[in-house]
Amino acid sequence: MNSASTHIFGPVPSRRLGLSLGIDLVPFKTCTLDCIYCELGKTATPVTERAEYVPYIELEKEIKAYFATKDRAQQNLDYITLSGSGEPTLNKALPRVIKLLRNLSKTPIALLTNGTLFNDPEVRREAALVDVILPSLDVISKDLFVKLNRPAPGLEVKEIVAGLIKLRHEFKGEIWLEILLCRGINDSPQEINLLANATAAIKPDKIQLNTVVRPGVLAEAVAVEQAFLKEILPQFGDRAEIIAPFARDSDYGSTIDKTEETILATLKRRPCTKSDLEQALGLKAVEVIKILDLMLEKGKIKALEHSGERYFQTTD
């Protein structure tokens, strides 16, 4: 990645999308929700108003510069993902960015979204320009929506579900719906049944069950057991799956290899927090999180808690 880029990040390993180049369409934590499990931290003020939060001219310049290079990582990409550190559908430049990417790359485009704005027909038309849409839906009960997702004023779960149903009717590409479960919050039999009924109405191509894998905003965001996910999986039908670890072989790309090497060299000198690594390496939070997850899975590093902070250190 060009070190001058502020809106392009990666490629990064994704458990759902393989090797993904991220394009961040909004400033950090500009979102419609303030989910208690968000690994990026708290949303200061959740918003629903759409605007050109990052001007198209900025995005165009960075995207063109990236694809003008002969980066080997470009050849190994599985997806270009519109995602990052907030809700991408908030940016009204979305359709122009997608059309630009179509002109510059044949790599499939994915939209990673919390799914809250699909009741807006304009958002649905714009989103329909991508290949895969990955929305989320964690709860159906109104009180749990407020507790877990902490929405911007005016957002209602029933309207979000209605928007997802409309999206399914209109969108010809694939929809992979994620459900993230937190122990003691949205994992009751009643809520699981409501979620199963909602997904049956939405009819996504995949239903991907997930749980907390990183520390979130609040300590009460605790993972459910894998055994629980396996137990409830049949309720969601044949299209349901449990999100698996990143499965690419070790030759997944020189960009990630080099970043891993740099992180390892840094951690050998002293344990660091995620924020320490972001500042030291000049990387975006989502990049650091993805690489650390992969290194934890491989057993190259380990995490430890100290004075309320999560530190990472090498295992050798």
C-alpha positions in Angstrom: 0.0 0.0 0.0 1.2 3.5 -0.8 2.2 5.1 2.5 0.5 8.3 1.4 -2.9 6.6 1.2 -5.3 7.5 3.9 -8.5 5.9 2.6 -7.0 2.7 1.0 -5.7 0.0 3.3 -4.3 -3.5 3.0 -4.5 -5.9 1.4 -5.6 -7.5 4.7 -6.8 -11.1 5.5 -10.5 -11.4 6.0 -12.2 -14.4 7.5 -15.2 -13.9 5.1 -13.5 -12.5 2.0 -10.0 -13.9 1.8 -7.4 -11.4 0.8 -9.1 -8.0 0.6 -8.1 -4.5 -0.4 -10.1 -2.1 1.8 -11.4 1.3 0.8 -12.6 3.5 3.7 -15.4 5.9 2.5 -16.0 7.7 5.8 -13.9 9.3 8.6 -13.0 7.1 11.6 -16.1 5.8 13.5 -18.6 7.7 11.3 -21.5 5.2 11.7 -25.2 4.8 12.2 -24.5 2.5 15.2 -22.4 2.4 18.3 -22.2 -1.4 18.8 -20.8 -2.5 22.2 -18.6 -5.1 20.5 -17.0 -2.8 18.0 -13.2 -3.4 18.0 -12.6 0.1 16.6 -14.0 1.8 19.7 -16.9 4.1 20.5 -18.9 6.0 17.9 -19.0 9.6 19.4 -22.4 10.4 17.8 -24.2 7.9 15.6 -25.6 9.5 12.4 -28.0 8.6 9.6 -27.6 11.6 7.4 -25.9 10.8 4.1 -23.2 13.2 2.8 -19.9 13.1 0.9 -18.0 12.5 4.2 -14.8 11.8 2.2 -14.9 13.9 -1.0 -14.9 11.8 -4.2 -12.0 13.8 -5.5 -9.8 12.5 -2.7 -10.9 8.9 -3.1 -10.5 9.1 -6.9 -6.9 10.4 -6.6 -5.9 7.6 -4.2 -7.6 4.8 -6.0 -6.1 5.8 -9.4 -2.6 6.1 -7.8 -2.9 2.6 -6.2 -4.0 0.9 -9.4 -1.3 2.7 -11.4 1.3 0.8 -9.5 2.5 -2.7 -10.5 1.9 -4.1 -7.0 2.1 -7.9 -6.8 -0.6 -7.9 -4.1 -3.1 -6.6 -6.7 -2.8 -9.8 -8.6 -3.7 -11.9 -5.5 -6.8 -10.0 -4.4 -10.0 -11.9 -3.8 -12.1 -8.7 -3.3 -12.0 -5.0 -3.2 -14.0 -4.2 -0.1 -15.9 -1.0 0.7 -15.6 -1.0 4.4 -13.1 0.2 7.0 -13.8 2.3 10.1 -17.4 3.3 9.7 -20.6 2.8 7.6 -19.7 3.1 3.9 -23.3 3.7 2.7 -23.3 7.0 4.5 -21.1 8.4 1.8 -23.1 9.7 -1.2 -20.0 9.2 -3.4 -20.5 5.4 -3.1 -21.8 4.9 -6.7 -19.0 6.9 -8.3 -16.4 5.0 -6.4 -17.8 1.7 -7.5 -17.9 2.8 -11.2 -14.3 4.0 -10.9 -13.2 0.6 -9.5 -15.0 -1.2 -12.3 -13.0 0.8 -14.8 -9.7 0.1 -13.1 -9.9 -3.5 -11.9 -11.7 -6.8 -12.7 -11.5 -7.8 -9.0 -15.0 -8.4 -7.5 -16.3 -5.6 -5.3 -17.8 -6.3 -1.8 -19.8 -3.9 0.4 -19.4 -4.5 4.1 -22.2 -2.7 5.8 -24.3 -2.8 9.0 -27.4 -2.9 6.8 -29.2 -0.1 8.5 -29.9 2.2 5.5 -31.4 -0.2 3.0 -34.9 1.0 3.6 -33.7 4.0 1.5 -34.3 3.1 -2.2 -31.4 5.3 -3.3 -29.0 3.3 -1.0 -30.3 0.1 -2.5 -29.8 1.3 -6.1 -26.2 2.4 -5.3 -25.4 -0.8 -3.4 -26.7 -2.9 -6.3 -23.6 -1.9 -8.3 -21.3 -4.3 -6.3 -20.9 -8.1 -6.6 -21.5 -9.1 -3.0 -23.2 -7.3 -0.1 -22.4 -8.3 3.5 -24.9 -6.7 5.8 -25.3 -7.6 9.5 -28.4 -8.2 11.7 -27.7 -9.0 15.3 -31.1 -8.6 17.0 -34.8 -8.3 16.3 -36.1 -7.2 19.7 -36.2 -3.4 20.0 -34.8 -3.3 23.6 -31.9 -5.5 22.6 -31.2 -3.4 19.5 -30.8 -0.4 21.8 -28.6 -2.3 24.2 -26.3 -4.1 21.8 -26.2 -1.9 18.7 -26.9 1.5 20.3 -28.4 3.1 17.1 -28.7 6.7 15.9 -32.1 8.3 16.7 -34.8 7.1 14.3 -33.4 3.7 13.4 -35.9 0.9 14.0 -35.2 -2.8 13.6 -38.4 -3.6 11.8 -37.4 -1.0 9.1 -33.9 -2.5 8.8 -35.4 -5.9 8.2 -37.9 -4.5 5.7 -35.0 -2.8 3.9 -33.0 -6.1 3.7 -36.1 -7.9 2.3 -36.4 -5.1 -0.4 -32.7 -5.4 -1.1 -33.0 -9.1 -1.7 -35.9 -8.6 -4.2 -33.9 -6.0 -6.2 -30.2 -7.1 -5.9 -29.0 -9.7 -8.4 -25.7 -10.4 -6.7 -25.0 -12.3 -3.5 -26.0 -11.3 0.0 -24.0 -12.8 2.9 -25.8 -11.9 6.2 -23.8 -11.8 9.4 -25.3 -12.4 12.8 -22.9 -11.6 15.7 -23.9 -13.1 19.0 -22.9 -11.9 22.5 -23.3 -14.1 25.5 -26.2 -13.1 27.7 -27.5 -10.5 25.3 -28.8 -11.8 22.0 -28.3 -15.5 22.5 -31.6 -16.5 24.2 -33.8 -19.1 22.6 -36.5 -16.4 21.9 -34.0 -14.1 20.1 -32.5 -16.9 18.1 -35.9 -17.9 17.0 -36.8 -14.3 16.0 -33.5 -14.1 14.0 -34.1 -17.4 12.3 -37.6 -16.2 11.2 -36.2 -12.9 10.0 -33.4 -14.5 7.9 -36.0 -16.8 6.4 -37.9 -13.7 5.2 -34.7 -11.9 4.0 -33.5 -15.0 2.1 -29.7 -14.2 1.9 -27.4 -16.5 0.0 -25.4 -17.1 3.2 -26.2 -16.7 6.8 -22.9 -16.4 8.7 -22.9 -16.9 12.4 -20.2 -15.1 14.3 -19.2 -14.0 17.8 -16.9 -11.6 19.5 -13.3 -12.3 18.6 -11.6 -9.0 19.8 -12.1 -6.7 22.8 -15.0 -4.3 22.1 -16.2 -1.0 23.5 -17.7 -2.6 26.6 -16.5 -5.6 28.6 -20.0 -7.1 28.6 -19.5 -7.9 24.9 -18.5 -11.5 25.6 -18.2 -14.4 23.0 -20.5 -17.3 23.0 -19.0 -20.8 22.8 -18.3 -22.4 19.4 -20.4 -25.3 20.7 -23.4 -23.0 21.0 -23.0 -21.7 17.4 -22.9 -25.4 16.2 -26.0 -26.1 18.3 -28.1 -23.3 16.8 -26.7 -23.6 13.3 -29.5 -26.0 12.0 -32.2 -23.4 13.0 -30.9 -21.1 10.2 -31.1 -23.8 7.5 -28.8 -25.1 4.8 -27.5 -21.6 3.9 -26.0 -21.1 7.3 -22.4 -21.4 8.3 -20.1 -20.5 11.2 -17.4 -18.0 10.1 -14.1 -19.8 10.0 -10.6 -18.5 10.5 -8.6 -17.0 7.6 -7.7 -20.0 5.4 -5.2 -18.7 2.8 -1.8 -20.5 2.5 1.4 -18.8 3.6 2.0 -17.3 0.2 -1.0 -14.9 0.5 1.0 -11.8 -0.4 4.1 -9.8 0.1 2.3 -6.9 1.6 1.0 -8.9 4.6 4.3 -10.8 4.9 6.2 -7.5 5.3 3.7 -6.1 7.7 3.9 -9.3 9.9 7.7 -9.1 9.8 7.6 -5.4 10.9 5.1 -6.1 13.7 7.2 -9.1 14.9 10.4 -7.0 15.0 8.5 -4.3 16.9 7.1 -6.7 19.5 10.5 -8.4 20.0 11.7 -5.1 21.4 8.7 -4.6 23.7 5.1 -5.6 24.1 2.7 -3.1 22.4 -1.0 -2.3 22.3 -2.9 -2.1 19.0 -2.7 1.7 19.3 1.0 1.6 19.8 1.4 -0.4 16.6 -0.9 1.9 14.6 1.2 4.9 15.6 4.5 3.2 15.2 3.8 1.7 11.8 1.5 4.4 10.3 -1.3 1.8 9.7 -5.1 2.1 10.0 -6.7 0.4 13.0 -8.5 -2.1 10.9 -5.3 -3.2 9.2 -3.5 -3.8 12.5 -6.5 -5.7 13.9 -6.7 -8.0 10.8 -2.9 -8.8 10.9 -2.8 -9.3 14.6 -5.8 -11.8 14.3 -3.9 -13.7 11.7 -0.7 -13.8 13.8 -2.6 -14.9 16.8 -4.2 -17.8 14.8 -0.7 -18.8 13.6 0.7 -18.7 17.2 3.3 -16.1 16.3 2.2 -13.8 19.0 0.1 -13.8 22.2 -2.1 -11.3 24.0 -2.0 -10.3 27.7 -3.9 -7.9 29.8 -2.1 -5.2 31.9 -3.7 -2.3 33.7 -6.8 -2.5 31.6 -4.9 -2.5 28.3 -4.4 -5.4 25.9 -0.8 -5.9 24.9 0.7 -8.2 22.3 4.1 -9.9 22.5 6.0 -12.6 20.6 5.7 -16.2 21.7 9.4 -17.0 21.4 
